Amino acid sequence: MKFKALGLLAVLGVSAGCASGQPTALERRQAVRDAQDKTYRSTEGFQTVRWGMTPEEVRAELPEATVGPDGTLRMKTAIAEVPAEVALGFLDNRLAAVDVFFPDVADPRTFHSLMRDLLTRKYGEPKRPIDVARELKWERLPIRFAADLAPVEDLEAAATVQTTESMLSSQARPKLINRWTTLESHVNLTQWSMLSRSVVAIQYESAKYAPKRADLIGRYSTKARQELVKEL
């Protein structure tokens, strides 16, 4: 009887705590995670910007970046003396993905070799091709665009604007060349082949925010186009 009474008191005590408005252990843990998310800044990212930065912080580091016609933060630059177009994607107002497109590569094979060498120097050896092929086969390795994330500005004409992403998603299929993973980043070297040319891309993604992207239907994704088909 004594043990039963103690158990009843414990239950009543928990109930009273909940009723009194005191946060539960689960709520306290969530509050700690929320506070950590607000201050999270990775040691990795793209050039001088880091995963977890706000749009304002990113624009302070990359003043040449401007809001594109689709509402995505974009900039033009050159990497290894090759012209590049950069798209920066934000999740919950935090930098979560970056795509670097090289639209005018004269010799894709040589360029792949150069990029593979540079990325290996930064991130270590890429994943084995057989492991990457297995992940692709099992659909555990999505190839998605940074611009699929919410735009930093909502613009009226954004849905009809032609972008690199809309062109690639409608006219070409991606081929994953190499993949690197660290505790902080996932990096894909990809290529889209079209009739007249090939577009090479380095796609960076925050490892922390990657799981949150899993259920998102990006505006340039295959899922988004499948939803549009239903309207026809």
LINNOR-V846404 format. One record per backbone hydrogen bond with DSSP energy under -1.0 kcal/mol. NH is the residue of the N-H (numbers start at 1). CO is the residue of the C=O. If there is no record, write none. Layout:
BEGIN
nh = {NH:NH}
co = {CO:CO}
END
This chain:
BEGIN
nh = {5:6:7:8:9:10:11:12:13:14:15:16:17:18:19:20:21:22:28:29:30:31:32:33:34:35:36:37:38:39:42:46:49:51:52:53:58:59:60:61:62:65:66:68:71:74:75:77:79:82:84:85:86:87:88:89:91:95:96:97:98:99:100:101:102:111:112:113:114:115:116:117:118:119:120:121:122:123:124:127:132:133:134:135:136:137:138:139:140:148:149:152:153:158:160:167:168:169:170:171:172:175:177:178:180:182:186:187:188:189:190:191:192:194:199:200:201:202:203:204:205:206:207:210:213:216:221:225:226:227:228:229:231:232}
co = {1:2:3:4:5:6:7:8:9:10:11:12:13:14:15:16:18:17:24:25:26:27:28:29:30:31:32:33:34:35:51:49:46:44:95:50:54:55:56:57:58:62:74:72:68:66:86:84:82:79:77:101:75:99:73:97:94:53:89:89:204:87:202:85:200:107:108:109:110:111:112:113:114:115:116:117:118:119:120:179:128:129:130:131:132:133:134:136:135:145:146:71:71:155:157:163:164:165:166:167:168:191:189:189:187:185:205:180:203:178:201:175:199:197:192:102:190:100:188:98:186:96:184:206:210:213:218:221:222:223:224:225:228:229}
END
